[in-house]
Amino acid sequence: MLFNLDGQVVGIITGNKSVSDMKNVIYAYKTGDLKRILENLLNGKELAYLGISGVNVTPEASGDLGVPLGGFVTKVDMDSPAMLAGIQQGDVITNIDGRGISTFNEYTGIIMQLEPGTTVEMTVKRKSQEEYKEMNFTMEVQKAK
């Protein structure tokens, strides 16, 4: 559990993961995100799925490592819409359907609002030899497995 200074639960910590150059990344889900997921499930709404796991790019990581702000892709599920479209581990999601993304939490919030069967446009920045290059992808949202 993740608590604020008033002792209120504000999230759930899921554990450590090692992601490429970032060691011991800790994942936490905000209670608001969990609430939306539970409400959708209780109301019989199908959850959207693109097959992307990721973390926030902090301002410190952006400044120190030169990684653009956005949602850093740590994993792309095999045969997922994201994999079939060309999204790769290490990409940084910066835009979905014209909405700017500065954190992975923002990405998650947008995905939770989508309906399976809809098509989305995603912009990512991908590391090339010297810099990050912007790339655009189109994919169809699937129902969560």
N, C-alpha and C positions, 0 to 999 in steps of 0.2 A: 504494500500500500504506500501511497505517496500522500503526505500531509502538508498543509500549509502551516504558517506560524500560529494560527488559531486552533490547531488540532483537527481541522476538518479534512476529510478525505477528498483529494483533488485528482487522484489518478491511481492507476495500478501499474506497478513495475513488473515486467515480464522476464527479465533476466539479461545476462551478458551475451554479446555476440562479438565475434571478431570479423571486421569488414575491411578487406584490402589493407589500406594504410592506416585505418583507424582501429586501434586495438581497444578491446573491452568496451564496446558501445553498449549502453544500457537503454533498453526500450521501455517507454512508459506511455500508457494511453490515458488521455484526459477523461474524467468522468462524463463530460458532455458528449464525447465521441461514443463511449460505451452506452450512454443513455439512448442516443439516436439509434444505435444498432439494435438494442433491446426493444425499443418502441417499434421499429420496422418489423422485427421478427414477430412480436406479439400481435401486430396488425396484419400479419400475413403477407407483408410486402417482400418480394424477392430482393436479395441484396446484390448489388452490382459487383462485378469481378473483372479486373484487367490482368491480374497475376503479377503485381509489382509489390515488393517490400522495400522499405527505405527508412531513412532517418533525415532529420532536419540538418541543413548546413548552417552552423552557427556563424554569427558575424566574425568570431575569432578564427574559425577554420577558414572562412572566406578570406580574411585578411592575411593570415599566416601561410596558408597553403595555396591561395589563389583560386579556390573553388568557388564558382558562382553561387549566389544565394538561390535556394530552391529546395526541392526534394531529392536527396541523393539516393539513387537506386542501389540497394544492397543485394537484391536478388530478383530474378525474373523467372517465374515458374515455367517449366517445360510445357510446350504446346499451348501456352496462354495467349490471349489476344495481344498482349504487349510483346511477347517473344515473336509471334508470327508477324507483327508489324515491324520489328527490328529494334526494339528497345533493348539496351544492354546494361549489365551491371556497371556502375560507375557513371552512367548518365545522370544529369541533373535536370529534373523536371522544372520548367520555368513558366509553362502556360498550358491551360486546358480550355479549349473552346473560347479563346479570347480572354480568359480570366487569368491574371498573373498569379503565379505560385511563388511564394518566398520561403515556404516551409513544407515539409512532408505532411504535417498536420493539415495544412490547407488543401493539399492534394486529397487526403483521405476524406475531408469534409465534402469536397466537390463530388468525389466518386460515390459517396453514400447517398447523394441526391439523384444519381442517374438511374435510369430504368434499363434493365437488360434489353438488348436489341437495338439500342440507340448507337449512333456512330459519333465518336469524339475525335477531335483534332488535338494532338499533343505536341508541344514544342519542348525539346530538350537541348541541353548543351553537352557536347561530347568532347572529351579531351583528345586532341590530336597531338602531334609531336611537341608543339610549343604553346598552344593555346586551346581554348574551348571554342568549338564551332557549333553554331545553331543548326538544328535539324528538325524537320517536321514529320510527324507520323499520323496516320489515320487508322483507327481500330474500332471494332464493334464490341460494345460492352456485353459480357456474358453474365449469366446467373451464377452467383457464388456457389461453389461446390460444397 
